[in-house]
Amino acid sequence: MGSRLPFNSLEAIVYASVAVLSPATLLAQSDIVLRFDMPSQPLDRALRQVARQTGAEIMFTPNQVAGVLAPRLTGEMTAIQAVEQLIATTGLVAEKSASAIVIRGGGRPAAENSGQDVPGTGGIIVTGSRIRGAAVASPTTVMTRDDIRRAGQSNLGEAMRSLPQNFNGGQNPGVGMGAGGSPDNINVSSGATFNLRGIGQDATLTLLNGHRVAYNAANQGVDVSAIPLAAIERMEVVSDGSSALYGSDAVGGVVNIILRRDFEGVWTSARLGTSTDGGGFQQQYSVVGGKTWNGGGLIATYDFGRDTAIRAGRRSYGSDLNPDQTLVPFMRRHSAIISAHQEVFSDLDFNVDATFNARRSHYETPLNPVGPLSDFGLSGFGNSTSYSIAPSLNYRFAPDWRLTLLGVYGEDKSRYGSDLFVAGTNISPTRGCYCNTLTNADLSVEGPIAQLPGGAARLAVGGGYREIGFHAFRTQGSAQSVNEQQNVYYAFGELYLPIVSKDQNLEGISSLSLSGALRYENYAGIDRIVTPKVGLVYAPVADIRFKATWGKSFRAPTLYQQYAVQYASLYPAASLGGSSFPSNSSALLLDGANTDLKSERATSWTVTAEITPASWSGFHAELSYYHIDYRDRVAAPISGIQSALVNQAYRQLVTYAPTLDAVTGIVANPAYIFSDYTGSAFDPSAVVAIVDNRSRNIARQIIQGVDLSLRYKMETARSGAFTVQGNITYLDSKQRLVPGEEAQDIAGVIFYPPHVRGRASLLWDKGPMSLAAYVNYVGGLSDERAAAATRVSGMTTLDLSAAYKVEAGAGVLRDMEILVSLQNIGNKKPDLIRTSASYFPPYDSTNYSPVGRFVSLTISKSW
């Protein structure tokens, strides 16, 4: 008879068994000596395999075993002996009761044990390494599904925005008009993309189960809000350059979203929430269903959400705006994921992930402070549809080697439109699409190559082909037609060397490991790049570890940056600073895309100290310093065109006294959209200069700072478990647009990341009840857009949540959980800033939220 696998999202107990037996029979079978020959694999799978082989019932929670890699198990032993050997290095304890083996203890797994065998990877996910069981030298932050739900967050976009290492500018639904700073600060389709260290959504690589998915919109980011929260196991964030492992885009770091592996039964959830100031009413409904069988399993997730808009009339600081103006857009979304795996035969597994997302958003921007939008205003929408399928085969051969063949195909279509109304007439309709595709084929092998004193030296090698497609077009509005693709060929290798292990009992060194990775990528027609990375993990004693990494990373230019529209604009020479020319003189300013772009390149290093004292059980502290030298950044080099003809730093960009052929050649070139702003008839002979402000590899950024994370968990017999956590980051970032120009601060400046962000929490759990409190801090900024700089105050908010799970009883209430969350309970509001237009939101929409106090209720149940 098949076993039932009950599940609950917060306090789940997993029963690993293959038969329904009496307690006496279970106890007797657990004492039988059997022979085991099991490969190294995720701990949850290993425990279930022991349960099937012995008939014993093994009880554990998903959080206890999530991300833990079990060692190979061979030899003759009883069930309890097998379990004890599997968990020997995890800090968990196995206790044999009258009817079962119960796993107790828990907490975060050690870095060298992190990993999970998940569909689509054919092996172990260890974000920051391609080698199973490797000690990862890069700092890593883990957010589980339960962590996110408990905080009252409804999707991965909200979780992302709470992470101190992330900047919420770029592509995000709350980014409003007039958000200067980076040109990427724009909301196209209300997606949410990671932007680690604030260096661009295109400089953070986001993976799903270890593989790439199609980009969203135009700026090479991945929309994480398209992935339903109910479908994930956890999200791992490596805030360290990782192109040597994963290729382009991994400059600021890598985010790996790991899906749930197995599920039995049905789980449903309903969530309602609203802002107490009005607007932002949220509805969310989720269902998860799954089935496991001998050698395989399937899990399917569907999520529906609907958020009403937040309008300026509902906010006190929006009093100078038209009350109908949208601050946060209306959104409606459907998303689904199906993941399945099957053991074809004893050494071959087949896995597949399939995703789908459809989202619609809408905003309104009246351009007058009073009056309806139809008098003078802009109405816009975004429709985003994406899907992907990622099948893989995982073949185990020789002693502990694995070969993985992975394929991915995905599409992301972000359709957008806007209508400009004047006196009730739509004078300028625009309709278009940023349509992205991804095709990827990847082959890799990983396994041991030699036995070192500290363990097995392991090697991973592989290669593959990737095709990126980008089609940007408009069916209405100004011309845009880009239909390009980029072919990428790559090969990689990684070596892991455990030099010393704690089992050797050496004086002054508990463990020592080295890692090295090298990757070659051929971006056809752009660059051929080799990126290295080395890592060191050294523990002088078991309680203290020092970690260090050094490596190079890169980001290939986007197809939009290379092939989008180019502009040729004719201005009076005096408008560009040319006061010494005759009064009728003009100058041509070139803007837009550039087909000659090359890759951006970065060198980064981190050092980390990690403390986990054995005498203070449950305490963990980690302090990291990071430094990124980011060169050849793609940018429009002239920050202010008013000085283009007089600033010596721009001299290399200006062609003085151009020939008539040069001028007429540009004006007549169909690659340029020509506009004349002189107010006079075009006279080529009056053009005294051509200023080339097209995007180019010219800017340089230095990004450095400190991350500090603390965690302490204390369990008491009478009062329950208490967990205190803190995560704070300090960021210093400077940018120089052109050589010879003074570097400018961009951290701590309006519409860029603040110097300091932090988040702390206090959690309490006892039986079916749990409480949580969160303090969020976003530092202040300097507004330097006018001659006299002003200070923008930071924002500190408090969130509370409480959950109760009905574990006993019968009927519909059994296995039901109720979660109440209050975010920003003090209803803190963003500080006001100056604006240059009556319809620009009067606050920094990239750093501070207009939502205010938000209350939500979630009811979920396992069936």
Secondary structure, 3 states (H helix, E strand, C coil): CCCCCCCCCCCCCEEECCCCCCHHHHHHHHCCCEEEEECCEEHHHHHHHHHHHHCCCEEECHHHHCCEEECCEEEEECHHHHHHHHCCCCCCEEEECCCCEEEECCCCCCHHHECEECCCCCCEEECCECCCCCCCCCCEEEEEHHHHHHCCCCCHHHHHHCCCCECCCCCCCCCCCCCCCCCCCCCCCCCCCCCECCCCHHHEEEEECCECCCCECCCCECCHHHCCHHHEEEEEEECCCCHHHHCCCCCCEEEEEEECCCCCEEEEEEEEEEECCCCCCEEEEEEEEEEEECCEEEEEEEEEEEECCEEHHHCHHHCCCCCCCEEECEEEEEEEEEEEEEEEECCEEEEEEEEEEEEEEEEEEECCCCCCCCCEEEEEEEEEEEEEEEEEEEEEECCCEEEEEEEEEEEEEEEEEEEEEECCEECCCEEEEEEEEEEEEEEEEEEEEEEECCEEEEEEEEEEEEEEEEEEEEEECCCCEEEEEEEEEEEEEEEEEEEECHHHCECCECEEEEEEEEEEEEECCCEEEEEEEEEEEEEEECCEEEEEEEEEEEECCCHHHHHCCEEEEEEEHHHHCCCCCCCCCEEEEEEECCCCCCCEEEEEEEEEEEECCCCCCCEEEEEEEEEEEEEEEEECCCCCHHHCCCCHHHHHHEEECCCHHHHHHHHHCCCEEEEECCCCCCCHHHEEEEEECCCEEEEEEEEEEEEEEEEEEEEECCCEEEEEEEEEEEEEEEEECCCCCCCEECCCECCCCCCEEEEEEEEEEECCEEEEEEEEEECCEEECCCCCCEEECCEEEEEEEEEEEECCCCHHHCCEEEEEEEECCCCCCCCCCCCCCCCCCCCCCCCCCCCCCEEEEEEEEEC
